[in-house]
Amino acid sequence: MGNFSALGGAEFDAAIIGGGIIGCGVARDLALRGLSVALIEKGDFGGATTAGSTRLIHGGLRYLEMLDFALVRMDLREREILLRNAPHLVKPLEFRIPFVGHSWFFQQKMRAGLCLYDLLSYDKSVPNHRFVSAAETMRDEPSLAREGCTGSASYYDAQVCLPERLALENVIDAERHGAIVRNYAEVVGVARSSGRIRALRARDVDSGEEAEVRAKVFVNATGPWFDRVSERMGAVQSRRIRTTKGIHLACAPMIQKANVLFSPVDGRLFFAIPLLGTTWISTTDTDFRDDPGGVRAGDGDIEYLLRSVEPFFPDVRRLALYSTSAGVRALVKRDGSESSVSRLHKVEQTEPGVVSILGGKITGYRAIAEDASDAVCKVLGVSANCSTAVLPLPGTGNAETLYGSRWSGVKALMEEYGSIGAEAVFAAREEYCSHLDDYMFRRAAHAFSPDFGASVAAEALRGLSRELGWDEARRAAEWGRVAAAAEKASVKSYPGIVPSL
Ligand SMILES: Cc1cc2nc3c(=O)[nH]c(=O)nc-3n(C[C@H](O)[C@H](O)[C@H](O)COP(=O)(O)OP(=O)(O)OC[C@H]3O[C@@H](n4cnc5c(N)ncnc54)[C@H](O)[C@@H]3O)c2cc1C
């Protein structure tokens, strides 16, 4: 934590632009290797694509169909590492593929795919796939359409309910190992000498203060902003990524299992999953060329998902829609339909002293960070091994809460601040939280509640105001940020009046 000017001190070995899951993973990996590291994120850690994801830790059955075996194997290996190293955040999840009016051929194809999935995850701790009778399928999932249901296939993957906290724990560990980390710090330009980048110009988004961040190597880990940031860094190159939008619907709870479904609209695979007390419907995949910061679910996206779910869960339109979320995938640029483009990442030195990360998934973030960190060490001529595959994240030790073993820190504050106030104050002291929405939506999961957290926001605001010394104007501004986020997520009913303290 500490002040912004710490970025402007001595030259770092590496300066990382972008604090999504991948940039946070690189910061941790390099710090653990003993390098001096700066991590610069223009919004909140994990607040962009990482927060806009489906929140699965999975090899991805769909990628088997695309014959992307290398991607699937890497992600199944990483799934196992995450189940071991972050059990408070990443949990096994049983999926069902219901057969509703599907042909014999379709069922055989699923059988072959699941056998291969089991083979590629030979080192897994979760059960193998199995086939489930129609009676058991209907018993386990009562709201599934009965007509034409001949049973289902069951297999396991994993879920990370709050990937924002997975990113955060990487940042916490990076800082513990000496990294200087800053959220709300935007890279706005670079300083060059002899044609080579020597420093980044970073601006504190809240105060406008600027710092020159000198480093030997720079890492572009800005996900869907990659081409925009490359341009800002003065790189002369054609577009390297293809950006596609995906949205989610968080509806009232209806389903019991994670369901893999195939859209009758266009045949695409999509999900209806239980997540944090909601039915979470995911996702679309359409080209999106605007600034990723402005992405949101449109009426057409919502209608597509509802039309896709309806034949399987006929009551879906009667469910209350709590909120929507959206994200922009960054895929290594290739032609073809959006869904056919590989999710496999690429790490390359795009100019001397600049390591670029293109594409990737949350599931493989640690391996991607390892590749990028190896590339940084190569440029620096340093020999240091990666240890993130075996070192647990800071909260490991108590899988009961999303805070893991760090929960004791929250508990110690409860008597003084109440339970929500304690979490908010802990977030401000220990978790780089400087805005009300940081706590509401990324340190905690209030965005998933039916009222988008309105019932607890006053207590959180009270705790943060006390801790951070906010006056009335600042409290109103903070309330406004949360209301704007609720509006963007299509929840119109957020209270307009700032609660008095
Ligand atoms: C709809 C959807 C569903 C998905 N579902 C899954 C899933 O279920 N499982 C899975 O494994 N993967 C999933 N993914 C993929 C996954 O979300 C991404 O691969 C991952 O989050 C990318 O992380 P990142 O760090 O590269 O990008 P981001 O999380 O976007 O981080 C990049 C960061 O760079 C910052 N930045 C940009 N410009 C600057 C600047 N000038 N200065 C400083 N910082 C800057 C941004 O603010 C941002 O926080 C999904 C993606 C989408 C869109």
The ligand as an SDF file (V2000), in Angstrom:
LIG
                    3D

 53 58  0  0  0  0  0  0  0  0999 V2000
  -17.3960  -13.3170  -21.1560 C   0  0  0  0  0  0  0  0  0  0  0  0
  -16.1260  -13.9680  -20.7380 C   0  0  0  0  0  0  0  0  0  0  0  0
  -16.1560  -15.1810  -20.0700 C   0  0  0  0  0  0  0  0  0  0  0  0
  -14.9640  -15.7790  -19.6770 C   0  0  0  0  0  0  0  0  0  0  0  0
  -15.0320  -16.9130  -18.9360 N   0  0  0  0  0  0  0  0  0  0  0  0
  -13.8960  -17.4920  -18.5030 C   0  0  0  0  0  0  0  0  0  0  0  0
  -13.9670  -18.6260  -17.6510 C   0  0  0  0  0  0  0  0  0  0  0  0
  -15.0290  -19.0830  -17.2520 O   0  0  0  0  0  0  0  0  0  0  0  0
  -12.7930  -19.1930  -17.2790 N   0  0  0  0  0  0  0  0  0  0  0  0
  -11.5870  -18.7200  -17.6920 C   0  0  0  0  0  0  0  0  0  0  0  0
  -10.5830  -19.3200  -17.3400 O   0  0  0  0  0  0  0  0  0  0  0  0
  -11.4900  -17.6100  -18.4550 N   0  0  0  0  0  0  0  0  0  0  0  0
  -12.6170  -16.9800  -18.8640 C   0  0  0  0  0  0  0  0  0  0  0  0
  -12.5660  -15.8620  -19.6310 N   0  0  0  0  0  0  0  0  0  0  0  0
  -11.2510  -15.3240  -20.0000 C   0  0  0  0  0  0  0  0  0  0  0  0
  -10.6660  -14.5320  -18.8390 C   0  0  0  0  0  0  0  0  0  0  0  0
  -11.6300  -13.7240  -18.2300 O   0  0  0  0  0  0  0  0  0  0  0  0
   -9.5230  -13.6690  -19.3280 C   0  0  0  0  0  0  0  0  0  0  0  0
   -8.6260  -14.4470  -20.0660 O   0  0  0  0  0  0  0  0  0  0  0  0
   -8.7290  -13.0620  -18.1810 C   0  0  0  0  0  0  0  0  0  0  0  0
   -9.5550  -12.4520  -17.2300 O   0  0  0  0  0  0  0  0  0  0  0  0
   -7.7780  -12.0500  -18.7800 C   0  0  0  0  0  0  0  0  0  0  0  0
   -7.0320  -11.4590  -17.7600 O   0  0  0  0  0  0  0  0  0  0  0  0
   -6.0690  -10.2810  -18.1290 P   0  0  0  0  0  0  0  0  0  0  0  0
   -5.2920   -9.9730  -16.9080 O   0  0  0  0  0  0  0  0  0  0  0  0
   -5.3380  -10.5750  -19.3750 O   0  0  0  0  0  0  0  0  0  0  0  0
   -7.0640   -9.0940  -18.5520 O   0  0  0  0  0  0  0  0  0  0  0  0
   -7.8690   -8.0630  -17.6460 P   0  0  0  0  0  0  0  0  0  0  0  0
   -8.4980   -8.7180  -16.4890 O   0  0  0  0  0  0  0  0  0  0  0  0
   -8.7350   -7.2550  -18.5510 O   0  0  0  0  0  0  0  0  0  0  0  0
   -6.6950   -7.1390  -17.1110 O   0  0  0  0  0  0  0  0  0  0  0  0
   -6.0620   -6.1700  -17.9260 C   0  0  0  0  0  0  0  0  0  0  0  0
   -5.9340   -4.9190  -17.0750 C   0  0  0  0  0  0  0  0  0  0  0  0
   -5.1640   -3.9290  -17.7570 O   0  0  0  0  0  0  0  0  0  0  0  0
   -5.5980   -2.6770  -17.2490 C   0  0  0  0  0  0  0  0  0  0  0  0
   -5.1320   -1.6110  -18.1260 N   0  0  0  0  0  0  0  0  0  0  0  0
   -5.5200   -1.3360  -19.3920 C   0  0  0  0  0  0  0  0  0  0  0  0
   -4.8970   -0.2410  -19.8530 N   0  0  0  0  0  0  0  0  0  0  0  0
   -4.0690    0.1900  -18.8480 C   0  0  0  0  0  0  0  0  0  0  0  0
   -3.1900    1.2920  -18.7080 C   0  0  0  0  0  0  0  0  0  0  0  0
   -2.9950    2.1710  -19.6970 N   0  0  0  0  0  0  0  0  0  0  0  0
   -2.5270    1.4580  -17.5400 N   0  0  0  0  0  0  0  0  0  0  0  0
   -2.7040    0.5750  -16.5170 C   0  0  0  0  0  0  0  0  0  0  0  0
   -3.5520   -0.4800  -16.5960 N   0  0  0  0  0  0  0  0  0  0  0  0
   -4.2260   -0.6820  -17.7480 C   0  0  0  0  0  0  0  0  0  0  0  0
   -7.1200   -2.8300  -17.2470 C   0  0  0  0  0  0  0  0  0  0  0  0
   -7.7350   -1.9100  -16.3900 O   0  0  0  0  0  0  0  0  0  0  0  0
   -7.3040   -4.2800  -16.7980 C   0  0  0  0  0  0  0  0  0  0  0  0
   -7.5940   -4.4010  -15.4200 O   0  0  0  0  0  0  0  0  0  0  0  0
  -13.7290  -15.1880  -19.9950 C   0  0  0  0  0  0  0  0  0  0  0  0
  -13.6970  -13.9620  -20.6420 C   0  0  0  0  0  0  0  0  0  0  0  0
  -14.8860  -13.3400  -20.9970 C   0  0  0  0  0  0  0  0  0  0  0  0
  -14.8500  -12.0000  -21.6380 C   0  0  0  0  0  0  0  0  0  0  0  0
  1  2  1  0
  2  3  1  0
  2 52  2  0
  3  4  2  0
  4  5  1  0
  4 50  1  0
  5  6  2  0
  6  7  1  0
  6 13  1  0
  7  8  2  0
  7  9  1  0
  9 10  1  0
 10 11  2  0
 10 12  1  0
 12 13  2  0
 13 14  1  0
 14 15  1  0
 14 50  1  0
 15 16  1  0
 16 17  1  0
 16 18  1  0
 18 19  1  0
 18 20  1  0
 20 21  1  0
 20 22  1  0
 22 23  1  0
 23 24  1  0
 24 25  2  0
 24 26  1  0
 24 27  1  0
 27 28  1  0
 28 29  2  0
 28 30  1  0
 28 31  1  0
 31 32  1  0
 32 33  1  0
 33 34  1  0
 33 48  1  0
 34 35  1  0
 35 36  1  0
 35 46  1  0
 36 37  1  0
 36 45  1  0
 37 38  2  0
 38 39  1  0
 39 40  1  0
 39 45  2  0
 40 41  1  0
 40 42  2  0
 42 43  1  0
 43 44  2  0
 44 45  1  0
 46 47  1  0
 46 48  1  0
 48 49  1  0
 50 51  2  0
 51 52  1  0
 52 53  1  0
M  END
$$$$
